[in-house]
Amino acid sequence: MVAASIGQRIDRIRDRIRLACERSGRDPSAVTLIAVSKTFPVETVLEAHAAGLNDFGENKAQEFAAKHEYVEARRPGEITWHFVGHLQRNKVKLVAGRAHLIHSLDSPRLARSLQDFAEANDAELECLVQVNVSGEESKFGLDPDRLQPFLAEVREFDRLRLKGLMTLASPVEDDARLRREFVTLRRLNEIAGNTIDSMRYLSMGMSADYELAVEEGATHLRVGTSLFGPRPT
Ligand SMILES: *Cc1c(COP(=O)(O)O)cnc(C)c1O
C-alpha cells in the first residue's frame, strides 16, 4: 500500500472534523487545526503549508525558534505559530514575540516573566492557561481548583491576553473518560469567561481524541501523528 500523502491526510482529518461538527451542531470554521510538527524537519513544515495548513505548533523553545526563523524567512507572515509545550522562564525570550498563541501558561511566575517580556518589547501576548484535568502527576498544568485563584492573581498582568484554556487528556482509549475531561475543561472555561470576557478558546484534542474534543467544544486541535506519521526518534 502506498503511504497517504500529506494532502490526503489533511483531507481525511478535515472530513472527520466536519462530521464531528455535524454531530454536535457546530460550525467547522470555529475549529482550528494546528499541525504539531515537533521533531520533523522544516521541510515538512513547508510541505504541509504548501498542502494547505496555516497553523503550526511546537513544544520545545529552541526548536520552535529555529523553525520559526527558517520558515518566516521564506514564507513571511503566512503562518500562525503556536507554542504548545511546557515553557521555562529562561526560554520566554525565544518564544514570546514569535508565538501568536502560547498554550501553556501554568504558573504565576511564568506569567510574571511573560508580562516583563511584553513590557520590555511593548507587546501584548495571547495565552491559554494549561489545566491538568486528567489528574496525572506527570502532566504540567494547574490543578482545576487552582484556576480561579490563578486567574485572580494574573489579572494584574495587563500585557497578557488570556484567551482560554488548554489541556492534554489522559492517554487512554476510554471515550467516556476522555469526554468527561473535555467537558470539565469546557465548564472551567465557561466559568472563567464570566469574569474574563476574552476566554473563549479551548485547546484540546490530539491525534487519538480530536473528534471527541470537537464534539465537546474544542476550538483548537493539536494534531501531530495523524498528519505527519510517527515521530522520528
Ligand atoms: C506532541 C503534542 C501534540 C500532538 O500529539 P499527537 O498525538 O502526535 O497528535 C499535541 N499537544 C502537545 C502539547 C504535544 O506536545
The ligand as an SDF file (V2000), in Angstrom:
LIG
                    3D

 15 15  0  0  0  0  0  0  0  0999 V2000
    3.0440   16.2660   20.5570 C   0  0  0  0  0  0  0  0  0  0  0  0
    1.9070   17.0730   21.0760 C   0  0  0  0  0  0  0  0  0  0  0  0
    0.6510   17.0140   20.4460 C   0  0  0  0  0  0  0  0  0  0  0  0
    0.3540   16.1280   19.2350 C   0  0  0  0  0  0  0  0  0  0  0  0
    0.2850   14.7900   19.6120 O   0  0  0  0  0  0  0  0  0  0  0  0
   -0.1770   13.6480   18.5470 P   0  0  0  0  0  0  0  0  0  0  0  0
   -0.6660   12.5630   19.4400 O   0  0  0  0  0  0  0  0  0  0  0  0
    1.0290   13.2810   17.7800 O   0  0  0  0  0  0  0  0  0  0  0  0
   -1.2410   14.2180   17.7040 O   0  0  0  0  0  0  0  0  0  0  0  0
   -0.3450   17.8080   20.9630 C   0  0  0  0  0  0  0  0  0  0  0  0
   -0.1530   18.6170   22.0270 N   0  0  0  0  0  0  0  0  0  0  0  0
    1.0310   18.7060   22.6390 C   0  0  0  0  0  0  0  0  0  0  0  0
    1.1830   19.6230   23.8090 C   0  0  0  0  0  0  0  0  0  0  0  0
    2.1080   17.9260   22.1950 C   0  0  0  0  0  0  0  0  0  0  0  0
    3.2840   18.0170   22.8330 O   0  0  0  0  0  0  0  0  0  0  0  0
  1  2  1  0
  2  3  1  0
  2 14  2  0
  3  4  1  0
  3 10  2  0
  4  5  1  0
  5  6  1  0
  6  7  2  0
  6  8  1  0
  6  9  1  0
 10 11  1  0
 11 12  2  0
 12 13  1  0
 12 14  1  0
 14 15  1  0
M  END
$$$$
